[in-house]
Amino acid sequence: MDLKGRVALITGASSGIGRATALALGEAGVRLALAARRRDRLATLADQIRAGGGEALILPTDMRDEETVRQMVAATHEQFGRLDILINNAGLGWFGVIAEGKTAEWREMLETNLLGLLWATREALRLMIPQRSGHIVNISSIAGRRTLAGMGVYSATKFGVIAVSEALRQEVYAHRIRVTVIEPGIVETEFINRIPPQAMERFRDVTPLQAEDVARTILWALRQPLHVDVFEVVVRPTNQGGP
């Protein structure tokens, strides 16, 4: 399916999978709203997209703040007049055993990875349901399928993303809105540096995915004919044999 002229809002767009996806969609002619906390990185990314002939709106956003998330979606609609694609990519991870866990870190993960996603999705649906069209892509993780010691709370948020995605699919399919959940394995991004050494030891010999690999997967799901909903995609490095 040709995506040219569609409008996409990407959270967590300043780096990693979000940034790579923004560049891929920009090349496909998608008009972009780019959200993240780091304004300077968003501005650099938007300049790169515009230099290639694309359209990009930057929206400095903290996904932990419900009102800011509401404003993010409203600003996208005000700029472009519609919203066709929401990519819920913003997320973070703090790792450590539960007995030594820090409440502030747990709360930050829950608010960013789950509540922020829910707020953005709810606001996007208020636009997509009247349109009777739309596509919501949620980025989970293989940690949302199986967890490891030291990753319990992070995994809980990613298990939650998968659960929310399936419930959402059942709620919105009659409005011709598609839902996709992407579950990457190890990806070479800033995030990888936070994974506990004992967990990373399992992946010592793994050649990680690049952010562009995941972006291509997202683009493939978006380009399916409108009667096709690719719901769940696990994308691992070829030599990642574990979870």
C-alpha positions as a Markdown table, in Angstrom:
| # | Residue | x | y | z |
|---|---|---|---|---|
| 1 | Met | 0.0 | 0.0 | 0.0 |
| 2 | Asp | 1.2 | 3.5 | -0.8 |
| 3 | Leu | 1.7 | 5.5 | 2.3 |
| 4 | Lys | 2.4 | 8.8 | 0.7 |
| 5 | Gly | 0.4 | 11.7 | 2.3 |
| 6 | Arg | -0.5 | 9.7 | 5.4 |
| 7 | Val | 0.0 | 11.2 | 8.8 |
| 8 | Ala | 2.0 | 9.4 | 11.4 |
| 9 | Leu | 2.8 | 10.3 | 15.1 |
| 10 | Ile | 5.8 | 8.5 | 16.5 |
| 11 | Thr | 6.7 | 8.6 | 20.2 |
| 12 | Gly | 10.2 | 8.1 | 21.3 |
| 13 | Ala | 11.3 | 9.5 | 18.0 |
| 14 | Ser | 14.6 | 11.1 | 19.0 |
| 15 | Ser | 16.7 | 7.9 | 18.9 |
| 16 | Gly | 16.9 | 4.2 | 18.2 |
| 17 | Ile | 13.9 | 2.5 | 16.7 |
| 18 | Gly | 11.8 | 5.6 | 16.7 |
| 19 | Arg | 14.3 | 7.7 | 14.8 |
| 20 | Ala | 14.9 | 4.9 | 12.3 |
| 21 | Thr | 11.2 | 4.5 | 11.7 |
| 22 | Ala | 10.8 | 8.2 | 11.2 |
| 23 | Leu | 13.4 | 8.3 | 8.5 |
| 24 | Ala | 11.9 | 5.2 | 6.8 |
| 25 | Leu | 8.4 | 6.7 | 6.8 |
| 26 | Gly | 9.7 | 10.1 | 5.7 |
| 27 | Glu | 11.3 | 8.4 | 2.7 |
| 28 | Ala | 7.9 | 6.8 | 2.0 |
| 29 | Gly | 6.2 | 10.2 | 1.9 |
| 30 | Val | 4.5 | 10.0 | 5.2 |
| 31 | Arg | 3.9 | 13.4 | 7.0 |
| 32 | Leu | 5.4 | 13.1 | 10.5 |
| 33 | Ala | 4.8 | 14.3 | 14.0 |
| 34 | Leu | 7.8 | 13.5 | 16.1 |
| 35 | Ala | 7.5 | 13.2 | 19.8 |
| 36 | Ala | 10.2 | 12.7 | 22.5 |
| 37 | Arg | 11.7 | 14.5 | 25.5 |
| 38 | Arg | 14.9 | 15.7 | 23.8 |
| 39 | Arg | 14.0 | 18.7 | 21.7 |
| 40 | Asp | 17.5 | 19.1 | 20.2 |
| 41 | Arg | 17.5 | 15.6 | 18.8 |
| 42 | Leu | 14.0 | 16.0 | 17.4 |
| 43 | Ala | 15.0 | 19.2 | 15.7 |
| 44 | Thr | 18.0 | 17.5 | 14.0 |
| 45 | Leu | 15.9 | 14.6 | 12.9 |
| 46 | Ala | 13.2 | 16.9 | 11.5 |
| 47 | Asp | 15.8 | 18.9 | 9.6 |
| 48 | Gln | 17.1 | 15.7 | 8.0 |
| 49 | Ile | 13.6 | 14.7 | 7.0 |
| 50 | Arg | 12.8 | 18.1 | 5.5 |
| 51 | Ala | 16.1 | 18.1 | 3.6 |
| 52 | Gly | 14.8 | 15.0 | 1.9 |
| 53 | Gly | 11.6 | 16.7 | 0.9 |
| 54 | Gly | 9.5 | 15.4 | 3.8 |
| 55 | Glu | 7.2 | 17.1 | 6.4 |
| 56 | Ala | 8.0 | 16.9 | 10.1 |
| 57 | Leu | 6.5 | 18.5 | 13.2 |
| 58 | Ile | 8.4 | 18.3 | 16.4 |
| 59 | Leu | 6.5 | 17.8 | 19.7 |
| 60 | Pro | 8.7 | 17.8 | 22.8 |
| 61 | Thr | 6.7 | 15.4 | 25.1 |
| 62 | Asp | 7.0 | 13.6 | 28.4 |
| 63 | Met | 4.9 | 10.5 | 28.0 |
| 64 | Arg | 4.5 | 10.4 | 31.8 |
| 65 | Asp | 2.3 | 13.5 | 31.8 |
| 66 | Glu | -1.3 | 12.8 | 30.6 |
| 67 | Glu | -2.1 | 16.4 | 29.6 |
| 68 | Thr | 1.1 | 16.7 | 27.6 |
| 69 | Val | 0.3 | 13.5 | 25.8 |
| 70 | Arg | -3.2 | 14.9 | 25.0 |
| 71 | Gln | -1.7 | 18.1 | 23.7 |
| 72 | Met | 0.8 | 16.0 | 21.5 |
| 73 | Val | -2.1 | 14.3 | 19.7 |
| 74 | Ala | -4.1 | 17.5 | 19.5 |
| 75 | Ala | -1.2 | 19.4 | 17.9 |
| 76 | Thr | -0.7 | 16.6 | 15.3 |
| 77 | His | -4.4 | 16.9 | 14.3 |
| 78 | Glu | -4.2 | 20.7 | 14.3 |
| 79 | Gln | -1.1 | 20.6 | 12.0 |
| 80 | Phe | -2.2 | 17.9 | 9.6 |
| 81 | Gly | -6.0 | 17.6 | 9.9 |
| 82 | Arg | -6.0 | 13.9 | 10.6 |
| 83 | Leu | -4.0 | 11.0 | 12.1 |
| 84 | Asp | -3.6 | 7.7 | 10.2 |
| 85 | Ile | -0.8 | 6.0 | 12.1 |
| 86 | Leu | 0.3 | 6.0 | 15.7 |
| 87 | Ile | 3.6 | 4.3 | 16.6 |
| 88 | Asn | 3.8 | 3.9 | 20.4 |
| 89 | Asn | 7.6 | 3.5 | 20.6 |
| 90 | Ala | 8.5 | 5.5 | 23.7 |
| 91 | Gly | 9.8 | 3.3 | 26.5 |
| 92 | Leu | 12.6 | 2.9 | 29.0 |
| 93 | Gly | 14.0 | 0.2 | 31.3 |
| 94 | Trp | 15.5 | 0.2 | 34.7 |
| 95 | Phe | 16.9 | -3.1 | 35.7 |
| 96 | Gly | 17.7 | -4.9 | 39.0 |
| 97 | Val | 16.4 | -7.5 | 41.3 |
| 98 | Ile | 13.0 | -6.8 | 42.9 |
| 99 | Ala | 14.3 | -7.1 | 46.5 |
| 100 | Glu | 16.5 | -4.0 | 45.8 |
| 101 | Gly | 14.0 | -2.2 | 43.5 |
| 102 | Lys | 13.5 | 1.5 | 43.6 |
| 103 | Thr | 9.9 | 2.8 | 43.5 |
| 104 | Ala | 10.8 | 5.8 | 41.4 |
| 105 | Glu | 12.3 | 3.6 | 38.7 |
| 106 | Trp | 9.3 | 1.2 | 38.7 |
| 107 | Arg | 6.9 | 4.2 | 38.5 |
| 108 | Glu | 8.8 | 5.7 | 35.6 |
| 109 | Met | 8.7 | 2.5 | 33.6 |
| 110 | Leu | 5.0 | 1.9 | 34.3 |
| 111 | Glu | 4.0 | 5.5 | 33.5 |
| 112 | Thr | 6.1 | 5.7 | 30.3 |
| 113 | Asn | 5.8 | 2.2 | 28.9 |
| 114 | Leu | 2.1 | 1.5 | 29.7 |
| 115 | Leu | 0.2 | 4.6 | 30.9 |
| 116 | Gly | 1.8 | 6.9 | 28.2 |
| 117 | Leu | 0.9 | 4.3 | 25.6 |
| 118 | Leu | -2.6 | 4.1 | 26.8 |
| 119 | Trp | -3.1 | 7.9 | 26.9 |
| 120 | Ala | -1.7 | 8.3 | 23.4 |
| 121 | Thr | -3.9 | 5.5 | 22.1 |
| 122 | Arg | -7.0 | 6.8 | 23.7 |
| 123 | Glu | -6.5 | 10.3 | 22.2 |
| 124 | Ala | -5.6 | 8.8 | 18.8 |
| 125 | Leu | -8.7 | 6.7 | 18.7 |
| 126 | Arg | -10.9 | 9.8 | 19.2 |
| 127 | Leu | -9.6 | 10.8 | 15.8 |
| 128 | Met | -9.4 | 7.4 | 14.1 |
| 129 | Ile | -12.8 | 6.1 | 15.0 |
| 130 | Pro | -14.7 | 9.0 | 13.3 |
| 131 | Gln | -12.3 | 8.5 | 10.3 |
| 132 | Arg | -13.1 | 4.8 | 10.3 |
| 133 | Ser | -9.5 | 4.1 | 9.6 |
| 134 | Gly | -6.1 | 4.1 | 11.3 |
| 135 | His | -3.2 | 1.9 | 12.3 |
| 136 | Ile | -1.7 | 1.7 | 15.8 |
| 137 | Val | 1.7 | 0.1 | 16.2 |
| 138 | Asn | 2.9 | -0.8 | 19.7 |
| 139 | Ile | 6.5 | -1.6 | 20.3 |
| 140 | Ser | 6.9 | -4.4 | 22.9 |
| 141 | Ser | 9.8 | -6.7 | 23.3 |
| 142 | Ile | 10.7 | -10.4 | 23.5 |
| 143 | Ala | 11.0 | -9.5 | 27.2 |
| 144 | Gly | 7.2 | -9.3 | 26.9 |
| 145 | Arg | 7.1 | -13.0 | 26.1 |
| 146 | Arg | 9.6 | -14.4 | 28.6 |
| 147 | Thr | 11.5 | -12.6 | 31.4 |
| 148 | Leu | 14.9 | -12.9 | 33.1 |
| 149 | Ala | 16.1 | -12.3 | 36.6 |
| 150 | Gly | 16.7 | -8.6 | 37.0 |
| 151 | Met | 14.2 | -7.7 | 34.3 |
| 152 | Gly | 10.9 | -8.5 | 36.1 |
| 153 | Val | 9.3 | -5.0 | 36.2 |
| 154 | Tyr | 10.4 | -4.0 | 32.7 |
| 155 | Ser | 9.0 | -7.3 | 31.4 |
| 156 | Ala | 5.8 | -6.7 | 33.2 |
| 157 | Thr | 5.3 | -3.5 | 31.3 |
| 158 | Lys | 6.1 | -5.2 | 28.0 |
| 159 | Phe | 3.8 | -8.2 | 28.8 |
| 160 | Gly | 1.2 | -5.4 | 29.4 |
| 161 | Val | 1.8 | -3.9 | 26.0 |
| 162 | Ile | 1.0 | -7.2 | 24.3 |
| 163 | Ala | -2.2 | -7.6 | 26.5 |
| 164 | Val | -3.4 | -4.1 | 25.7 |
| 165 | Ser | -2.7 | -4.6 | 22.0 |
| 166 | Glu | -4.8 | -7.7 | 21.8 |
| 167 | Ala | -7.7 | -6.2 | 23.8 |
| 168 | Leu | -7.5 | -3.1 | 21.6 |
| 169 | Arg | -7.6 | -5.1 | 18.4 |
| 170 | Gln | -10.8 | -6.7 | 19.5 |
| 171 | Glu | -12.3 | -3.3 | 20.4 |
| 172 | Val | -11.5 | -1.4 | 17.2 |
| 173 | Tyr | -11.5 | -3.8 | 14.3 |
| 174 | Ala | -15.1 | -3.0 | 13.5 |
| 175 | His | -14.0 | 0.6 | 12.9 |
| 176 | Arg | -11.5 | -0.6 | 10.4 |
| 177 | Ile | -8.6 | 0.3 | 12.6 |
| 178 | Arg | -5.6 | -2.1 | 12.6 |
| 179 | Val | -3.4 | -2.9 | 15.5 |
| 180 | Thr | 0.2 | -4.3 | 15.3 |
| 181 | Val | 2.5 | -5.2 | 18.2 |
| 182 | Ile | 6.2 | -5.6 | 17.4 |
| 183 | Glu | 8.4 | -7.6 | 19.7 |
| 184 | Pro | 12.1 | -7.1 | 18.9 |
| 185 | Gly | 15.0 | -9.1 | 20.3 |
| 186 | Ile | 18.3 | -7.5 | 21.1 |
| 187 | Val | 18.7 | -4.2 | 19.2 |
| 188 | Glu | 21.9 | -2.1 | 19.0 |
| 189 | Thr | 20.5 | 1.1 | 20.6 |
| 190 | Glu | 21.3 | 3.2 | 23.7 |
| 191 | Phe | 18.9 | 1.0 | 25.6 |
| 192 | Ile | 21.1 | -2.0 | 25.4 |
| 193 | Asn | 23.6 | -0.4 | 27.7 |
| 194 | Arg | 21.1 | -0.6 | 30.6 |
| 195 | Ile | 20.6 | -4.3 | 30.4 |
| 196 | Pro | 22.2 | -6.0 | 33.5 |
| 197 | Pro | 25.5 | -7.8 | 32.8 |
| 198 | Gln | 24.2 | -11.1 | 34.0 |
| 199 | Ala | 21.3 | -10.9 | 31.5 |
| 200 | Met | 23.6 | -9.6 | 28.7 |
| 201 | Glu | 25.9 | -12.6 | 29.2 |
| 202 | Arg | 23.3 | -14.8 | 27.6 |
| 203 | Phe | 23.6 | -12.6 | 24.4 |
| 204 | Arg | 27.4 | -12.3 | 24.4 |
| 205 | Asp | 27.8 | -14.0 | 21.0 |
| 206 | Val | 24.6 | -12.5 | 19.4 |
| 207 | Thr | 24.9 | -10.1 | 16.5 |
| 208 | Pro | 22.2 | -7.6 | 17.5 |
| 209 | Leu | 19.5 | -6.2 | 15.2 |
| 210 | Gln | 19.9 | -2.6 | 14.0 |
| 211 | Ala | 17.2 | -0.1 | 14.6 |
| 212 | Glu | 16.7 | 0.0 | 10.8 |
| 213 | Asp | 15.8 | -3.7 | 10.8 |
| 214 | Val | 12.9 | -3.0 | 13.1 |
| 215 | Ala | 11.9 | 0.0 | 11.1 |
| 216 | Arg | 11.7 | -2.1 | 8.0 |
| 217 | Thr | 9.5 | -4.5 | 9.8 |
| 218 | Ile | 7.1 | -1.7 | 10.9 |
| 219 | Leu | 7.0 | -0.3 | 7.4 |
| 220 | Trp | 6.2 | -3.8 | 6.0 |
| 221 | Ala | 3.2 | -4.1 | 8.4 |
| 222 | Leu | 1.9 | -0.6 | 7.6 |
| 223 | Arg | 2.1 | -1.3 | 3.8 |
| 224 | Gln | -0.2 | -4.4 | 3.9 |
| 225 | Pro | -3.5 | -4.0 | 2.1 |
| 226 | Leu | -6.2 | -2.5 | 4.3 |
| 227 | His | -8.0 | -5.8 | 4.7 |
| 228 | Val | -4.9 | -7.3 | 6.2 |
| 229 | Asp | -3.9 | -6.7 | 9.9 |
| 230 | Val | -0.5 | -8.1 | 10.8 |
| 231 | Phe | -1.1 | -8.2 | 14.5 |
| 232 | Glu | 2.0 | -9.7 | 16.1 |
| 233 | Val | 5.6 | -9.8 | 14.9 |
| 234 | Val | 8.6 | -11.2 | 16.7 |
| 235 | Val | 11.9 | -10.1 | 15.1 |
| 236 | Arg | 15.1 | -11.5 | 16.5 |
| 237 | Pro | 18.7 | -11.6 | 15.5 |
| 238 | Thr | 19.3 | -14.9 | 13.6 |
| 239 | Asn | 21.8 | -16.1 | 16.2 |
| 240 | Gln | 19.7 | -15.2 | 19.3 |
| 241 | Gly | 18.6 | -18.6 | 20.4 |
| 242 | Gly | 17.3 | -17.7 | 23.8 |
| 243 | Pro | 14.0 | -15.9 | 24.8 |
